[in-house]
């Protein structure tokens, strides 16, 4: 009987799982299939590498050959997965069929396409992996002005990074504030003010309609007909999980690939981990949930099933102009923000409307040193 663990994807989720598996089982056969070159790097570092002076090659932490040797794992780089035959437990790839005993989908998420008309839309760059980042660095050469579409987490991080790198950055968003889904108005205003102080320009409450090619750049036209010219346009409007492979296998999908708390999909021989997974109704495309999930899934795959336990895991926003940590309250819960602010920053705690229990928080500036204390007081996302 084939007991091979086949992992599709060599990002943080896939490689962290390999490391956790090797802690528990030195002998089990592990095969990683990936469309890229298999190099391991920190994806969150992409949005703050420029100001740190790190070239794309400097972000690589280990090559595929080094990982294969250190972890005793086979890595099939440059291999495209075409489909999954769940009945036969076979993955169809550009290099032939591969059988598995257990299959893990760590296929991540892709940037949402920019919904703009115009001949300039195909030129808009989305940065979702190291290959994209290499292109960004190449296209920044000789560039002075950069437009970023999207004032969310990644958009604000790139705005801070590129502004510190000497570029004139303009951020567009349909929302009235940056990080609209994460921050209360006062914290968003503080973030905006600090980013504006280093030169970032915000064009909020603005719906872009067209991107038109222009001499040495792109002309962005909004819904009211106003136009601005930029040397380079970067999209950061959000991610959507890669679901095509799961759907080819007949797996249940929703926002992500549907799993239970053991990261099992609707097929007991297939698991999902990382930005592609929706864990018991939760979609958490952040580093700490991936690390927690990899550890639990390694236990499950080596015969000691462990459900994923998710304590409150604050999100660190990498905007040095305004250091920010967020632990979002549960979606849909009624409540209010209690805020304390001063010259050194801001603390905001979200309390339930009835019980007054603290359900989330935002810390900025000097208050960010309180993140571990406040995180310990937050309710778990899943029982610990």
Secondary structure by P-SEA (a helix, b strand, c coil): cccbbbbccccaaaaaaaaaaaacccccbbbbbbcccccccccccccccccccccccccccccaaaaaaaaccccccccccccccccccbbbcccccccccbbbcccccccccccccccccccccccccaaaaaaaaaaaccccbbbbccccaaaaaaaaaaaaaccbbbbbccccccccccccaaaaaaaaaaaaaacccccccccccbbbbcccbbbbbccccbbbbbcbbbbccccccccaaaaaaccccccccccccccccccccccccccccccccccccccaaaaaaaaaaaaaaacccccccccbbbbbccccccbbbbbcccccbbbbbbbbbccccbbbbbbbcccccccccccccccccaaaaaaaaccccccc
